[in-house]
Amino acid sequence: MLLKAAIEKKIDSIHIPTNCLDVLVQHIHGMALEGDPIHKDAMYQLITQSFCFVNLTKQDFTQVLDYLTGKYISLEDRHIYAKIWHDEATSMIGKRGKLSRVMHMTNIGTIPEESGVIVKLGEKKLGIIEEAFLEKLKPNDIFVLGGNTYQFKFSRGMVAQVEDAIAKTPTVPSWFSEMLPLSFDLALEIGKFRRLMAEQFATKKSRGEIIKFVNEYLYVDPNAAQAIYHYFEEQHTYVGVIPHDKLLLIEHYRDEHDNPFVIFHSLFGRRVNDCLSRAMAFAIARTQHRDVEIGVNDNGFYLGFSKKVQPLRAWKLLKPEELRKLMELAIDKTEVLKRRFRHCAARALMILRNYKGHTKRVGRQQVSSMILMSAVKRLGENFFILKEARREVLEDLMDIENTERVLRWCQNQALHVKEISTTVPSPFAFSIILQGRLDVLKIEDRHEFLKRMHQHVKAKVALKEGKG
């Protein structure tokens, strides 16, 4: 589909972050340093001429201004002082302090500093993981490091404490590092192709006709067309359903230990699926009181449990107009919010990376940000830097806008939901459900494992056809 989109000159829509309040701090501080004092209204008018701040509210602007002028006295306990002055009688704004310009020039920028997180078992160092991987972990998650499984306990600064999890199955999917997520637009194009393929099988087209359609639609060679045909044929023959852009398939499956898993065939890209999976997990945890294991990729996500749940009941609770509020609660005490808060605090000049020739290490920054986060929460849950950290997680890391679109489609019956149960995961579910388990297998064992699963599916199909 990527090749087809490129040949047909289809370009993905872009996402431009707007109303980034941490970046606004740098802009206001820089404008105050420029020279002559500037009027508050003139500053606001100039800032809102930028596309990125065209919808900036006066309330947010005033709160950022109050922070920079030192109105939040309690922050001085955390060594955060006024950086500009604001004369409320004349509404004029100007620079403050001799070191203000040096501090500005040595601390501005939007790319956050990141570092490897040391994994420790007690005092023993086991290895290093990426900070972005740590963001995905929650207490009791099991992951693979150096071929061994470990259970995550907690993190402090740039150290993650774990305990042995010998013979336990990983609950965290393999790390995709710098791999870009599938875009929402391209995901919908793939979903459309799946729908067209489902129609081909539903109308009982011959193998030759379907392969000809694949060749013409996708610009692929005969070998690729054959492989695509077999993939779809096995899915259709095994479960009789091909999920697509108008049909979300929920597949119930039990593993070898009889633990229930629910696989959502939601082909909307990793960013949307990340949002959907967390919303579902939060809804199930709150309403059905179950601990939830999550695995996400571009093609869908799975939820794992120790006892049976009712996923469709939880799905129906998700409303597009309430999703943002629900997601803010879901991410409130997660590692991802803690780490993103540090990034935002550094951009907002709350945590100075460089000051008077001294550089603060990332680990020290993280510890400072955790203490600062508690202080900021006392100022209010909607304090601008907390609000910005949540916005960054929900809009930049995840894709809450398109997730709301998906839920609206469900409300309007444009997207239908169907439930099935399988004893062996369907071909489309392989990449979703097996991602964590493949980590503990060697590469040659992986191929054998996938072949064995494939043989199970073929055997089920043959049995079904024999009965037919």
Buried (B, 14 or more C-beta within 10 A) or exposed (E): BEEBBEEEEEEEEEBEEBBBBBBBBBBBBBBBBEEEBBEBEEBBEEBBEEEBBEEBEEEBBBBBBEBBBBEBEEBEEBEBEBBBBBEEEEBBBBBBEEEBEBBBEBBBEEEBBBBBBBBBBEEEEBEBBBBBBBBBBBEEBBBBBEEBBBBBBEBEBBBBBBEEBEEEBBBBBBBBEEEEBBBBBBBBBBBBBBBBBBEBBEEEBEEEEBBEBBBEBBEBEEEBBBEBBEEBBBBBBBBEBBBBBBBBBBBBBEEEEEBBBBBBBBBBBBBBBBBBBBBBBBBBBBEBEBEBBBBBBBBBBBBBBEEEBEBEEBBEBBBBEEBBEBBBEBBEEBBBBBBBBBBBBBBBBBBBBEBEEEEBEBBBBBBBBBEBBEBBEEBEEEBBBBBBBBBBBBBBBBBBBBBBBBBBBBEEEEBEBBEBEBEBBBBBBBBBBBBBBBBBBEEEEBEEBBEEBBEBBBEBBEEEEEEE
